[in-house]
Every structure is written in C-alpha cells, then in structure tokens.
Amino acid sequence: MKLLVQFLTIVAALAAEAEVASDGKVELHKPVGEDGEGLYTASTKGCFDVINAATPIVLDSIDKIELPTDRPLVIVDYGTADAGTSLGLMSKITDAARSRNSDLEISLQYEDQKDNEWKSVFNHALGYKTVTDAYGVELSSPYKGGANGVFVSACGVSFHEQAYPTGTVDFGMSFTAMHWLSSAPQGLVGRDELQAANCAASDSNCGSAEREQGASDFNKIITARAKELKKGGRMVIVNFSKSAEGHYLGKTERGVSMWDSFKSAWDRLAAEGMISEAERLAISFPSYYRSMKEVEEGAKTVENIKVVSVEEKVVRCPYNEAWVNGESQKAGRSARQHAEWFVPTTRTWSESTFKNALDDSRDKDAIMKRFWSNYVDIVEADPAVHHMDYVHSYLVLEKE
C-alpha cells in the first residue's frame, strides 16, 4: 500500500508539473537562455568536436550526390538548436558544392521544434552574431545577403514528422538531436537511478518504455526523411549511442558518471528540504540512446532507404581535457572556476527535464540555481574525474 501511495503521488505530481505549451502540448525539451542569446553554442564546445568528426563523412556524401541543374541545392540541418555549432560545416558544404558548380544556388534549411531559439538561428545563419568554435576560431556564415546565391530558411515542424515536400531535399544532416522522443514514456520515474534510458545492461526493465518509444520514433524519423529526400539524396545522422561496453554520454571507462553526479546534486536538494521525495524520484529523460545495432536494423526496415555506413565514435569532453592537460590552469582558472566553466554544457540540454520534475508551486528557477551550484561543488572537489564524453553513432543513409 505504501508503494502504491508513493506511485500515485508521483504520477499526480507529474501531471501537474509538466511544462505545457500554448497549444496544449507538453514541452519535453525547452531551450535554455533568452531567445537570441545563443547559449547552446556558447556552452557546448564538445559539439564542435562531434561535428568535426563527422565532417569528412558529410563532405564525402556531398561529393557523391548528384547536383541539380534546374533548381537550388537543398541542404537541411535537422534539430539545429541555435544553428551555431553547424555553421562552419555549412560553409564547408557550400564550398564543396560550389567547387563542382560555381554558379549553383544553395538553399540552407534549418529545422527544429516550433519553440526553438529561432532568433539565434537567424543571428548565426545570417551572420549577425559571430560564432567562435571550441578552439577560438571565428566562423563566418556562407550567407552573403543572397548576393552569392546562398539562401536561408527555417522550419518549425518536428523532425518526428515530414517537414519538407516529398523529393525536395538533396542532403540532410542531424547532430545530437534525434535521441529526443516524441512523447515522454516516463519509464524511469520512481527509480533511484538517474541515468540515460536503458540505463543498466543487467536490468532489462530499466528504460523498456523508452526503448519501445525509441524504436517507434526512429522508424517515423527515417520514414519521413525517406519521403523528403530526392532519389540519390543522402542523410547523415549523428546521434547519441550506447556502446557494447555500456558506455554513453557522460559515462565511459574513465572518471565518474555524469549521471551519478546529477543524482548527487539532485539528492542534496531533498536532503536540504528544497524538494519532496516524489520530486526526487520524478526524473525521467524523454530520450533514448540507441545502440549501433538498433540504428542499423531500424534504418533498414524503411522502404527505399539504403544504409551506406554506420560507425561509432567517442569524442572526449573538451572541458575535462583542458583540465587534465593543464590548459584550464594556464588560463588562470581555479578548480571552482573550471567547474563553473564546465557545468553549463550539461545544463543546456537537461534543465527542462529537471524543471519538469518540480511542482508548479515551486520557485523553479531558484531551485535550479541551487541544483547547478551543487553540481559545481561536486566538480570543484576533483575536476579531473568529471566529464561529458560523447558516444555517438554516425549513420549515412541514401534514398534509392
């Protein structure tokens, strides 16, 4: 009876706590920061490394596709966030295509959810706001006011649906986006673990709801792209993965698990009386990290889609690397300052999930401020063991 009461309390709390959009739909993932601030690009240096690792794969696909002769070349960045991290790659794609046809017009399309940080997308894509990559290099936009035949557009239709007309996309790409689910199965609610979906290989029940939703969503995602791509068109999907060793975002063979650190920082809120036990157990990330086998087999089930290649890559956390190799210290950062530099990269994608676990009567911003301060305290104690290593599958598809 006690467990039943606790479960019902959690369910009731979740029903009241979820962020609801103006159209009545639950918002599963909300951007952090003010629209136009560009906080995602400014705080996610590792994404530049992930995209750099994908760049040869992308440019090979651009070399392989047939360029149009009677219309613009259409390039789509799905789940673009604020469009900053992919900006350098967009320039390289434009240059590669123009090397084959200097007169080719190019349409750069940016897709994300309707409540995305669209002001920053246009600030970055149109060159109104400078983007600096993980190595301090300023990146310029390929857009030159349309004078050079490069045009920029945006779409607020979710990539879980068909977002572009049938047979109109020459090349699509997506980086660290399509792990987000179309709905929240909440399969991890009530568990004392705080990890990614399918969190433990020894526990087949952990994340089973997310696994089922993930398979269904992936089929819909690839089916939609199969419709949008023209024949011979290609798509590169770089997505969070779970390796055969059980490694995934923030949990690799080194250091401590980011998810365990999250849990410690969250549990401290309960110990301090800032959140209830129901809120402590109400975390359930609406995402799923697919294995390479799930990625390949899932894509092969979609008609007219050929899997060109799929591989797994681990990209080390640049913040941790900076501390371990002494760059952070050379820059004058103390352990505390390093922690304050690192922690925001984990906040940009996770804060909305933590906020959704809080009752609407709470001062959510104040609680989240304390939560991130707790995490900074944890990292400060030993910066060398804290990281957000990336584990991704790199999938290349072609429309037959």
Protein Blocks (a to p, Z undefined) as FASTA:
>chain_A
ZZmmmmmmmmmmmmmmpccdfkopacfbdcedjehklmmmmmmmmlmmmmmmmmmmmmmm
mmmpccdfkbccddddehklnommmmmmmmmmmmmmmmmomkbccdddddddfkbcfklm
mmmmnopaccddfkopacddfbeghlnopacdddfbdfkbcfbdehiafbdcdehkllpc
fbdfklmgoiabdcdehkbfklmkgoklmmmmmmmmmmmmmmmmmmmpcghiacdddddd
ddfkopaehiafehjdfklmmmmmmmmmmmnopacfklmmmgccfbddddfklmmmmmmm
pghiacfbdcddddddfklmmmmnommmmnopafklmmmmmmmmmmmmmmmmmmmmpcfk
bcfklmmmmmmmmmmmmmmmommlgccdddddddddddZZ
